[in-house]
Amino acid sequence: MSHTSLWEVGSESSNPSKTVLVTGGSGLVGKAIEHVVATGECAEDEKWVFVTSKEADLTDAAAVKKLFSKVKPTHVIHLAAMVGGLFKNMKYNLDFLRKNLAINDNVLQASFESGVVKLVSCLSTCIFPDKTTYPIDETMIHNGPPHNSNFGYSYAKRLIDVQNRAYAEQHGCKYTAVIPTNVFGPHDNFSIEDGHVLPALMHKIYLAKNEGKEFTVWGTGSPRRQFIYSLDLARLFIWTLREYDEIDPIILSVGEEDEVSIKEAANMVIEGHGLYWRSQL
């Protein structure tokens, strides 16, 4: 792996036939893709370039055009987004909407102007309607408003699907998106306030074990979730980039039979820390 102002992984050729640009390269999924590519999943004709907000402000259209001019990508995996926990989303819905709309519009338009062959964006399960039936599938994304707590982020993500369809209809572009379920793994955000379920539970249990603090999980513990390991998701992203040719988004998830309750997840993390008591949920 060579390191310049951008992270590059892959072909030693001075002119590989495919250059894959990954935005959000320092995040949970970006680091997972980098690891998978660097440890054997990189094709001989590919060069992978991982970029973070330090290299380019993706809310700035001129900066995005400059980035694309420098990297000259043939393929793009678009992961970058303004993200935050529940309370941050509730307080700054407008900021989440405006910044993510700008990021997504700039990346997709730069991809079009640069002649990118294939683009895969990352959506979120929060885009689905708040009031829906189960099991959910990809056709249900626009069937009603998302949950009010993070509607800014959710609508910005939904509109990637709308943009993908519009670019396909007007210009014949091959842009699509994936919808992963709850992701966890190395380089996760372990903040108790802003982290997602599993990393926040891990942090709480770490404090309970090492500092003698009380371990509390809010709620009944009965809601069920589908979790996917970041390295597994990374391999599915690469498969989508190479093999999935539909514009319609695709859900990347474990099977419904592998759903676990929050209580079950908490107990698994407890046992993973070498503890054998049960949380009071």
C-alpha positions, 0 to 999 in steps of 0.5 A: 500500500502506498500512502500519499495525500490519499490512501492508495491500494492496488495495482502497481501498473502506472495505468490500471484500467479501473480506479475506484474512489472511495469517499468516507475512507476513514469511517467504519465501512471505508476502513473495512473496504480498505482492509479487505482490498489490501488483504487479497480482494483487489483485482489485478486491474484495479487501483483503490483510492480512499479519501477523507474530509481532510483531502476534500470538503465534499460540500464544496463543488469546486473541491469535489471537481478538483478531487475527481480531476486528480484521481480520475476515477472510473468507479466510485463507492460513496460512503461520506456523510455527515452523521451523528447519534440520535440527539444530534440528529434531533437537534440539527435536522436542517444541518443534516439535510443541507450538508448531506444533500450538498455532499451527495449532489456534488459527488454524483454530478462530479461522477457524471461529468468525469464519466464514471462507469459505476457508482455505488452509494451507501444508504441507511435503514432509517430511510424506510417509513416510520409506519410500515409493515414487515418484512421490509424490502427495497420497494418500500423506501418512499411509501411514507415519511421516515421517523421524525427524529432524524428526518433531515438525514433520512430524506437526504439519503432517500434522495440518492435513490431519486438521483440515481434513477434520474441520472439513469433515465436522463443520461444512462448512468449506472448509479445504484445504492446499498442499504446495510443493516446495523454495521459494527466492527473495527474503527467503529464509533464507541461513543455512548452518546453518539455511537450505535447500539453495539459499540455503545454497549461495548463501551458501557460494559467496558466501563462497568468491568474496569471502573465498577460502574453500573451497566444499564440498558434503556428500554425493554430490550425486546426490539430485534435488530439485524447486525452485519460485521463491517468486513462482511459488508465490505466484501458485499460492497465490492461484489455490488460494485463489480456484479450488481447492475440494477439501479434499484437499491439493494439491502445488504443484511444477514437473514431474518433468522439471524435477528437478535434482540437488544437484550440478547446482543447485550448478553453476548457483549457481556460474555465477550468481556468475560462476564457472566452476569445478566443485565437487568432489562 
